[in-house]
């Protein structure tokens, strides 16, 4: 189950029609997985989903919130806009309030 609905993803990407739904779905899955991996914890769409998963408290599972959802959408936008593995002749810079900045307060297990 996706944490972000396809319709929300399409609004974020400013796309119309259904022609790219499968591709957007692939990017959405990848964006959600990337965010969850960075957080080092499982994220659930609702409290009921979290409770049904019956994870131990020490796993620190969480219900998706606004900043985490926004970070996932930023990652999605990046994947959608940059469809190749490399880009030639383009200058870019990370946004100061990018995905990792939004995810950082919810990250666990940082180690030493």
MARMARLUM-51326 format. One record per atom (N, C-alpha, C): atom name; x, y, z. Coordinates in steps of 0.02 Angstrom, whole numbers. Layout:
residues N
<r><a>CA</a><u>X</u><v>Y</v><w>Z</w></r>
...
This chain:
residues 112
<r><a>N</a><u>42</u><v>-59</v><w>0</w></r>
<r><a>CA</a><u>0</u><v>0</v><w>0</w></r>
<r><a>C</a><u>44</u><v>62</v><w>0</w></r>
<r><a>N</a><u>27</u><v>107</v><w>-43</w></r>
<r><a>CA</a><u>66</u><v>169</v><w>-49</w></r>
<r><a>C</a><u>48</u><v>217</v><w>8</w></r>
<r><a>N</a><u>97</u><v>253</v><w>30</w></r>
<r><a>CA</a><u>86</u><v>302</v><w>83</w></r>
<r><a>C</a><u>57</u><v>367</v><w>56</w></r>
<r><a>N</a><u>68</u><v>379</v><w>-8</w></r>
<r><a>CA</a><u>42</u><v>439</v><w>-41</w></r>
<r><a>C</a><u>-2</u><v>416</v><w>-99</w></r>
<r><a>N</a><u>-61</u><v>445</v><w>-104</w></r>
<r><a>CA</a><u>-106</u><v>425</v><w>-158</w></r>
<r><a>C</a><u>-80</u><v>450</v><w>-225</w></r>
<r><a>N</a><u>-94</u><v>412</v><w>-278</w></r>
<r><a>CA</a><u>-72</u><v>430</v><w>-345</w></r>
<r><a>C</a><u>-98</u><v>499</v><w>-364</w></r>
<r><a>N</a><u>-160</u><v>515</v><w>-346</w></r>
<r><a>CA</a><u>-188</u><v>580</v><w>-363</w></r>
<r><a>C</a><u>-148</u><v>637</v><w>-332</w></r>
<r><a>N</a><u>-127</u><v>629</v><w>-269</w></r>
<r><a>CA</a><u>-86</u><v>679</v><w>-236</w></r>
<r><a>C</a><u>-19</u><v>686</v><w>-271</w></r>
<r><a>N</a><u>10</u><v>629</v><w>-290</w></r>
<r><a>CA</a><u>74</u><v>630</v><w>-326</w></r>
<r><a>C</a><u>68</u><v>667</v><w>-393</w></r>
<r><a>N</a><u>13</u><v>655</v><w>-429</w></r>
<r><a>CA</a><u>3</u><v>687</v><w>-494</w></r>
<r><a>C</a><u>-8</u><v>762</v><w>-486</w></r>
<r><a>N</a><u>-42</u><v>782</v><w>-433</w></r>
<r><a>CA</a><u>-50</u><v>855</v><w>-421</w></r>
<r><a>C</a><u>18</u><v>885</v><w>-407</w></r>
<r><a>N</a><u>59</u><v>852</v><w>-367</w></r>
<r><a>CA</a><u>126</u><v>877</v><w>-352</w></r>
<r><a>C</a><u>168</u><v>884</v><w>-416</w></r>
<r><a>N</a><u>162</u><v>835</v><w>-460</w></r>
<r><a>CA</a><u>201</u><v>835</v><w>-522</w></r>
<r><a>C</a><u>169</u><v>880</v><w>-576</w></r>
<r><a>N</a><u>110</u><v>903</v><w>-563</w></r>
<r><a>CA</a><u>73</u><v>945</v><w>-610</w></r>
<r><a>C</a><u>62</u><v>909</v><w>-676</w></r>
<r><a>N</a><u>40</u><v>847</v><w>-671</w></r>
<r><a>CA</a><u>25</u><v>807</v><w>-730</w></r>
<r><a>C</a><u>-49</u><v>796</v><w>-737</w></r>
<r><a>N</a><u>-71</u><v>789</v><w>-798</w></r>
<r><a>CA</a><u>-142</u><v>775</v><w>-813</w></r>
<r><a>C</a><u>-146</u><v>710</v><w>-852</w></r>
<r><a>N</a><u>-203</u><v>679</v><w>-849</w></r>
<r><a>CA</a><u>-213</u><v>617</v><w>-886</w></r>
<r><a>C</a><u>-185</u><v>557</v><w>-850</w></r>
<r><a>N</a><u>-195</u><v>500</v><w>-883</w></r>
<r><a>CA</a><u>-175</u><v>436</v><w>-852</w></r>
<r><a>C</a><u>-117</u><v>403</v><w>-889</w></r>
<r><a>N</a><u>-90</u><v>435</v><w>-939</w></r>
<r><a>CA</a><u>-39</u><v>404</v><w>-980</w></r>
<r><a>C</a><u>25</u><v>385</v><w>-945</w></r>
<r><a>N</a><u>42</u><v>420</v><w>-891</w></r>
<r><a>CA</a><u>104</u><v>406</v><w>-854</w></r>
<r><a>C</a><u>93</u><v>375</v><w>-785</w></r>
<r><a>N</a><u>33</u><v>352</v><w>-772</w></r>
<r><a>CA</a><u>17</u><v>327</v><w>-705</w></r>
<r><a>C</a><u>63</u><v>270</v><w>-683</w></r>
<r><a>N</a><u>78</u><v>223</v><w>-728</w></r>
<r><a>CA</a><u>122</u><v>167</v><w>-710</w></r>
<r><a>C</a><u>192</u><v>193</v><w>-693</w></r>
<r><a>N</a><u>218</u><v>238</v><w>-733</w></r>
<r><a>CA</a><u>284</u><v>266</v><w>-721</w></r>
<r><a>C</a><u>285</u><v>306</v><w>-656</w></r>
<r><a>N</a><u>235</u><v>346</v><w>-645</w></r>
<r><a>CA</a><u>230</u><v>385</v><w>-582</w></r>
<r><a>C</a><u>226</u><v>338</v><w>-523</w></r>
<r><a>N</a><u>190</u><v>283</v><w>-530</w></r>
<r><a>CA</a><u>185</u><v>234</v><w>-476</w></r>
<r><a>C</a><u>253</u><v>204</v><w>-459</w></r>
<r><a>N</a><u>293</u><v>191</v><w>-510</w></r>
<r><a>CA</a><u>361</u><v>164</v><w>-498</w></r>
<r><a>C</a><u>402</u><v>215</v><w>-460</w></r>
<r><a>N</a><u>401</u><v>277</v><w>-483</w></r>
<r><a>CA</a><u>439</u><v>330</v><w>-449</w></r>
<r><a>C</a><u>414</u><v>343</v><w>-378</w></r>
<r><a>N</a><u>348</u><v>338</v><w>-369</w></r>
<r><a>CA</a><u>319</u><v>349</v><w>-303</w></r>
<r><a>C</a><u>343</u><v>294</v><w>-255</w></r>
<r><a>N</a><u>342</u><v>232</v><w>-277</w></r>
<r><a>CA</a><u>367</u><v>177</v><w>-236</w></r>
<r><a>C</a><u>440</u><v>188</v><w>-217</w></r>
<r><a>N</a><u>480</u><v>209</v><w>-266</w></r>
<r><a>CA</a><u>551</u><v>220</v><w>-254</w></r>
<r><a>C</a><u>562</u><v>278</v><w>-205</w></r>
<r><a>N</a><u>522</u><v>332</v><w>-212</w></r>
<r><a>CA</a><u>528</u><v>389</v><w>-167</w></r>
<r><a>C</a><u>510</u><v>370</v><w>-96</w></r>
<r><a>N</a><u>457</u><v>332</v><w>-88</w></r>
<r><a>CA</a><u>436</u><v>310</v><w>-22</w></r>
<r><a>C</a><u>489</u><v>264</v><w>9</w></r>
<r><a>N</a><u>516</u><v>218</v><w>-30</w></r>
<r><a>CA</a><u>568</u><v>173</v><w>-5</w></r>
<r><a>C</a><u>630</u><v>211</v><w>15</w></r>
<r><a>N</a><u>650</u><v>260</v><w>-25</w></r>
<r><a>CA</a><u>710</u><v>300</v><w>-9</w></r>
<r><a>C</a><u>700</u><v>337</v><w>56</w></r>
<r><a>N</a><u>642</u><v>366</v><w>67</w></r>
<r><a>CA</a><u>629</u><v>403</v><w>129</w></r>
<r><a>C</a><u>629</u><v>356</v><w>189</w></r>
<r><a>N</a><u>596</u><v>299</v><w>183</w></r>
<r><a>CA</a><u>593</u><v>251</v><w>238</w></r>
<r><a>C</a><u>663</u><v>225</v><w>254</w></r>
<r><a>N</a><u>703</u><v>211</v><w>204</w></r>
<r><a>CA</a><u>772</u><v>189</v><w>215</w></r>
<r><a>C</a><u>812</u><v>242</v><w>252</w></r>
<r><a>N</a><u>804</u><v>305</v><w>233</w></r>
<r><a>CA</a><u>840</u><v>359</v><w>266</w></r>
<r><a>C</a><u>818</u><v>366</v><w>339</w></r>
<r><a>N</a><u>753</u><v>358</v><w>351</w></r>
<r><a>CA</a><u>726</u><v>364</v><w>418</w></r>
<r><a>C</a><u>748</u><v>305</v><w>463</w></r>
<r><a>N</a><u>762</u><v>249</v><w>432</w></r>
<r><a>CA</a><u>783</u><v>189</v><w>469</w></r>
<r><a>C</a><u>726</u><v>164</v><w>515</w></r>
<r><a>N</a><u>665</u><v>172</v><w>492</w></r>
<r><a>CA</a><u>607</u><v>149</v><w>529</w></r>
<r><a>C</a><u>549</u><v>139</v><w>480</w></r>
<r><a>N</a><u>501</u><v>99</v><w>499</w></r>
<r><a>CA</a><u>443</u><v>89</v><w>456</w></r>
<r><a>C</a><u>393</u><v>146</v><w>466</w></r>
<r><a>N</a><u>361</u><v>163</v><w>411</w></r>
<r><a>CA</a><u>312</u><v>218</v><w>410</w></r>
<r><a>C</a><u>246</u><v>190</v><w>385</w></r>
<r><a>N</a><u>192</u><v>208</v><w>419</w></r>
<r><a>CA</a><u>126</u><v>182</v><w>403</w></r>
<r><a>C</a><u>79</u><v>240</v><w>384</w></r>
<r><a>N</a><u>30</u><v>224</v><w>343</w></r>
<r><a>CA</a><u>-17</u><v>275</v><w>319</w></r>
<r><a>C</a><u>-64</u><v>299</v><w>375</w></r>
<r><a>N</a><u>-84</u><v>253</v><w>419</w></r>
<r><a>CA</a><u>-131</u><v>270</v><w>472</w></r>
<r><a>C</a><u>-109</u><v>237</v><w>537</w></r>
<r><a>N</a><u>-138</u><v>261</v><w>592</w></r>
<r><a>CA</a><u>-126</u><v>230</v><w>657</w></r>
<r><a>C</a><u>-151</u><v>159</v><w>658</w></r>
<r><a>N</a><u>-207</u><v>146</v><w>625</w></r>
<r><a>CA</a><u>-235</u><v>78</v><w>621</w></r>
<r><a>C</a><u>-186</u><v>31</v><w>586</w></r>
<r><a>N</a><u>-154</u><v>55</v><w>532</w></r>
<r><a>CA</a><u>-104</u><v>14</v><w>496</w></r>
<r><a>C</a><u>-45</u><v>-1</v><w>541</w></r>
<r><a>N</a><u>-23</u><v>50</v><w>579</w></r>
<r><a>CA</a><u>34</u><v>41</v><w>624</w></r>
<r><a>C</a><u>17</u><v>-10</v><w>678</w></r>
<r><a>N</a><u>-42</u><v>-4</v><w>707</w></r>
<r><a>CA</a><u>-62</u><v>-51</v><w>760</w></r>
<r><a>C</a><u>-71</u><v>-122</v><w>733</w></r>
<r><a>N</a><u>-96</u><v>-128</v><w>671</w></r>
<r><a>CA</a><u>-104</u><v>-194</v><w>641</w></r>
<r><a>C</a><u>-37</u><v>-228</v><w>627</w></r>
<r><a>N</a><u>14</u><v>-188</v><w>615</w></r>
<r><a>CA</a><u>81</u><v>-215</v><w>602</w></r>
<r><a>C</a><u>111</u><v>-246</v><w>664</w></r>
<r><a>N</a><u>89</u><v>-224</v><w>723</w></r>
<r><a>CA</a><u>112</u><v>-251</v><w>787</w></r>
<r><a>C</a><u>188</u><v>-252</v><w>793</w></r>
<r><a>N</a><u>220</u><v>-198</v><w>773</w></r>
<r><a>CA</a><u>292</u><v>-194</v><w>780</w></r>
<r><a>C</a><u>310</u><v>-180</v><w>853</w></r>
<r><a>N</a><u>368</u><v>-203</v><w>876</w></r>
<r><a>CA</a><u>388</u><v>-187</v><w>944</w></r>
<r><a>C</a><u>403</u><v>-112</v><w>951</w></r>
<r><a>N</a><u>393</u><v>-85</v><w>1010</w></r>
<r><a>CA</a><u>405</u><v>-14</v><w>1022</w></r>
<r><a>C</a><u>476</u><v>7</v><w>1005</w></r>
<r><a>N</a><u>524</u><v>-37</v><w>1018</w></r>
<r><a>CA</a><u>594</u><v>-20</v><w>1005</w></r>
<r><a>C</a><u>610</u><v>-10</v><w>931</w></r>
<r><a>N</a><u>565</u><v>-33</v><w>887</w></r>
<r><a>CA</a><u>574</u><v>-23</v><w>815</w></r>
<r><a>C</a><u>556</u><v>50</v><w>796</w></r>
<r><a>N</a><u>522</u><v>85</v><w>840</w></r>
<r><a>CA</a><u>502</u><v>155</v><w>829</w></r>
<r><a>C</a><u>464</u><v>167</v><w>764</w></r>
<r><a>N</a><u>413</u><v>126</v><w>750</w></r>
<r><a>CA</a><u>374</u><v>139</v><w>690</w></r>
<r><a>C</a><u>336</u><v>205</v><w>697</w></r>
<r><a>N</a><u>317</u><v>234</v><w>642</w></r>
<r><a>CA</a><u>281</u><v>298</v><w>646</w></r>
<r><a>C</a><u>227</u><v>302</v><w>593</w></r>
<r><a>N</a><u>179</u><v>345</v><w>605</w></r>
<r><a>CA</a><u>127</u><v>361</v><w>556</w></r>
<r><a>C</a><u>153</u><v>420</v><w>515</w></r>
<r><a>N</a><u>142</u><v>418</v><w>451</w></r>
<r><a>CA</a><u>166</u><v>471</v><w>407</w></r>
<r><a>C</a><u>139</u><v>539</v><w>430</w></r>
<r><a>N</a><u>180</u><v>590</v><w>426</w></r>
<r><a>CA</a><u>159</u><v>657</v><w>444</w></r>
<r><a>C</a><u>175</u><v>704</v><w>385</w></r>
<r><a>N</a><u>159</u><v>768</v><w>393</w></r>
<r><a>CA</a><u>168</u><v>816</v><w>339</w></r>
<r><a>C</a><u>239</u><v>822</v><w>313</w></r>
<r><a>N</a><u>288</u><v>832</v><w>358</w></r>
<r><a>CA</a><u>357</u><v>837</v><w>333</w></r>
<r><a>C</a><u>382</u><v>775</v><w>296</w></r>
<r><a>N</a><u>365</u><v>716</v><w>321</w></r>
<r><a>CA</a><u>387</u><v>655</v><w>288</w></r>
<r><a>C</a><u>352</u><v>649</v><w>220</w></r>
<r><a>N</a><u>289</u><v>664</v><w>217</w></r>
<r><a>CA</a><u>253</u><v>662</v><w>153</w></r>
<r><a>C</a><u>282</u><v>713</v><w>104</w></r>
<r><a>N</a><u>298</u><v>773</v><w>128</w></r>
<r><a>CA</a><u>328</u><v>824</v><w>85</w></r>
<r><a>C</a><u>395</u><v>801</v><w>58</w></r>
<r><a>N</a><u>435</u><v>769</v><w>101</w></r>
<r><a>CA</a><u>500</u><v>743</v><w>79</w></r>
<r><a>C</a><u>492</u><v>690</v><w>25</w></r>
<r><a>N</a><u>444</u><v>646</v><w>35</w></r>
<r><a>CA</a><u>431</u><v>594</v><w>-16</w></r>
<r><a>C</a><u>411</u><v>626</v><w>-82</w></r>
<r><a>N</a><u>370</u><v>678</v><w>-79</w></r>
<r><a>CA</a><u>350</u><v>712</v><w>-140</w></r>
<r><a>C</a><u>409</u><v>747</v><w>-174</w></r>
<r><a>N</a><u>454</u><v>776</v><w>-134</w></r>
<r><a>CA</a><u>514</u><v>807</v><w>-163</w></r>
<r><a>C</a><u>557</u><v>754</v><w>-199</w></r>
<r><a>N</a><u>566</u><v>697</v><w>-168</w></r>
<r><a>CA</a><u>604</u><v>643</v><w>-199</w></r>
<r><a>C</a><u>569</u><v>620</v><w>-263</w></r>
<r><a>N</a><u>504</u><v>612</v><w>-260</w></r>
<r><a>CA</a><u>464</u><v>594</v><w>-318</w></r>
<r><a>C</a><u>475</u><v>644</v><w>-375</w></r>
<r><a>N</a><u>471</u><v>708</v><w>-359</w></r>
<r><a>CA</a><u>481</u><v>759</v><w>-410</w></r>
<r><a>C</a><u>549</u><v>755</v><w>-442</w></r>
<r><a>N</a><u>600</u><v>741</v><w>-402</w></r>
<r><a>CA</a><u>667</u><v>734</v><w>-429</w></r>
<r><a>C</a><u>671</u><v>675</v><w>-477</w></r>
<r><a>N</a><u>643</u><v>618</v><w>-457</w></r>
<r><a>CA</a><u>645</u><v>559</v><w>-500</w></r>
<r><a>C</a><u>606</u><v>571</v><w>-565</w></r>
<r><a>N</a><u>550</u><v>605</v><w>-561</w></r>
<r><a>CA</a><u>508</u><v>618</v><w>-619</w></r>
<r><a>C</a><u>542</u><v>666</v><w>-668</w></r>
<r><a>N</a><u>575</u><v>717</v><w>-640</w></r>
<r><a>CA</a><u>607</u><v>769</v><w>-682</w></r>
<r><a>C</a><u>673</u><v>746</v><w>-711</w></r>
<r><a>N</a><u>707</u><v>700</v><w>-677</w></r>
<r><a>CA</a><u>774</u><v>678</v><w>-698</w></r>
<r><a>C</a><u>771</u><v>604</v><w>-714</w></r>
<r><a>N</a><u>752</u><v>588</v><w>-775</w></r>
<r><a>CA</a><u>738</u><v>519</v><w>-794</w></r>
<r><a>C</a><u>799</u><v>481</v><w>-820</w></r>
<r><a>N</a><u>856</u><v>512</v><w>-817</w></r>
<r><a>CA</a><u>917</u><v>478</v><w>-839</w></r>
<r><a>C</a><u>965</u><v>473</v><w>-780</w></r>
<r><a>N</a><u>1014</u><v>429</v><w>-786</w></r>
<r><a>CA</a><u>1062</u><v>418</v><w>-732</w></r>
<r><a>C</a><u>1114</u><v>474</v><w>-727</w></r>
<r><a>N</a><u>1125</u><v>509</v><w>-782</w></r>
<r><a>CA</a><u>1172</u><v>565</v><w>-781</w></r>
<r><a>C</a><u>1148</u><v>620</v><w>-827</w></r>
<r><a>N</a><u>1170</u><v>681</v><w>-812</w></r>
<r><a>CA</a><u>1150</u><v>739</v><w>-851</w></r>
<r><a>C</a><u>1214</u><v>775</v><w>-871</w></r>
<r><a>N</a><u>1218</u><v>797</v><w>-933</w></r>
<r><a>CA</a><u>1277</u><v>831</v><w>-958</w></r>
<r><a>C</a><u>1262</u><v>905</v><w>-968</w></r>
<r><a>N</a><u>1308</u><v>948</v><w>-947</w></r>
<r><a>CA</a><u>1302</u><v>1019</v><w>-960</w></r>
<r><a>C</a><u>1250</u><v>1055</v><w>-920</w></r>
<r><a>N</a><u>1234</u><v>1030</v><w>-861</w></r>
<r><a>CA</a><u>1183</u><v>1061</v><w>-819</w></r>
<r><a>C</a><u>1212</u><v>1076</v><w>-751</w></r>
<r><a>N</a><u>1199</u><v>1135</v><w>-725</w></r>
<r><a>CA</a><u>1220</u><v>1153</v><w>-658</w></r>
<r><a>C</a><u>1161</u><v>1145</v><w>-611</w></r>
<r><a>N</a><u>1173</u><v>1116</v><w>-552</w></r>
<r><a>CA</a><u>1118</u><v>1107</v><w>-505</w></r>
<r><a>C</a><u>1144</u><v>1117</v><w>-434</w></r>
<r><a>N</a><u>1097</u><v>1127</v><w>-388</w></r>
<r><a>CA</a><u>1113</u><v>1136</v><w>-318</w></r>
<r><a>C</a><u>1055</u><v>1109</v><w>-277</w></r>
<r><a>N</a><u>1072</u><v>1074</v><w>-222</w></r>
<r><a>CA</a><u>1019</u><v>1049</v><w>-177</w></r>
<r><a>C</a><u>984</u><v>1107</v><w>-143</w></r>
<r><a>N</a><u>919</u><v>1099</v><w>-133</w></r>
<r><a>CA</a><u>881</u><v>1149</v><w>-98</w></r>
<r><a>C</a><u>898</u><v>1147</v><w>-24</w></r>
<r><a>N</a><u>902</u><v>1205</v><w>9</w></r>
<r><a>CA</a><u>918</u><v>1205</v><w>81</w></r>
<r><a>C</a><u>865</u><v>1169</v><w>122</w></r>
<r><a>N</a><u>804</u><v>1171</v><w>102</w></r>
<r><a>CA</a><u>750</u><v>1135</v><w>137</w></r>
<r><a>C</a><u>728</u><v>1075</v><w>96</w></r>
<r><a>N</a><u>777</u><v>1035</v><w>74</w></r>
<r><a>CA</a><u>763</u><v>977</v><w>34</w></r>
<r><a>C</a><u>736</u><v>919</v><w>74</w></r>
<r><a>N</a><u>731</u><v>861</v><w>41</w></r>
<r><a>CA</a><u>701</u><v>802</v><w>72</w></r>
<r><a>C</a><u>736</u><v>781</v><w>136</w></r>
<r><a>N</a><u>803</u><v>780</v><w>136</w></r>
<r><a>CA</a><u>838</u><v>758</v><w>196</w></r>
<r><a>C</a><u>828</u><v>806</v><w>254</w></r>
<r><a>N</a><u>823</u><v>870</v><w>240</w></r>
<r><a>CA</a><u>809</u><v>918</v><w>294</w></r>
<r><a>C</a><u>741</u><v>905</v><w>326</w></r>
<r><a>N</a><u>693</u><v>885</v><w>286</w></r>
<r><a>CA</a><u>626</u><v>871</v><w>313</w></r>
<r><a>C</a><u>624</u><v>804</v><w>351</w></r>
<r><a>N</a><u>665</u><v>756</v><w>329</w></r>
<r><a>CA</a><u>665</u><v>690</v><w>360</w></r>
<r><a>C</a><u>708</u><v>686</v><w>423</w></r>
<r><a>N</a><u>760</u><v>727</v><w>426</w></r>
<r><a>CA</a><u>810</u><v>721</v><w>479</w></r>
<r><a>C</a><u>781</u><v>717</v><w>550</w></r>
<r><a>N</a><u>732</u><v>758</v><w>569</w></r>
<r><a>CA</a><u>708</u><v>755</v><w>639</w></r>
<r><a>C</a><u>675</u><v>689</v><w>657</w></r>
<r><a>N</a><u>656</u><v>649</v><w>607</w></r>
<r><a>CA</a><u>620</u><v>586</v><w>621</w></r>
<r><a>C</a><u>665</u><v>525</v><w>611</w></r>
<r><a>N</a><u>728</u><v>536</v><w>594</w></r>
<r><a>CA</a><u>776</u><v>482</v><w>582</w></r>
<r><a>C</a><u>798</u><v>451</v><w>648</w></r>
<r><a>N</a><u>806</u><v>385</v><w>648</w></r>
<r><a>CA</a><u>829</u><v>350</v><w>708</w></r>
<r><a>C</a><u>889</u><v>307</v><w>692</w></r>
<r><a>N</a><u>923</u><v>282</v><w>744</w></r>
<r><a>CA</a><u>977</u><v>235</v><w>735</w></r>
<r><a>C</a><u>1037</u><v>265</v><w>700</w></r>
<r><a>N</a><u>1059</u><v>324</v><w>721</w></r>
<r><a>CA</a><u>1113</u><v>358</v><w>687</w></r>
<r><a>C</a><u>1181</u><v>326</v><w>701</w></r>
<r><a>N</a><u>1188</u><v>289</v><w>754</w></r>
<r><a>CA</a><u>1251</u><v>258</v><w>770</w></r>
<r><a>C</a><u>1300</u><v>309</v><w>799</w></r>
<r><a>N</a><u>1364</u><v>294</v><w>795</w></r>
<r><a>CA</a><u>1415</u><v>337</v><w>825</w></r>
<r><a>C</a><u>1442</u><v>384</v><w>773</w></r>
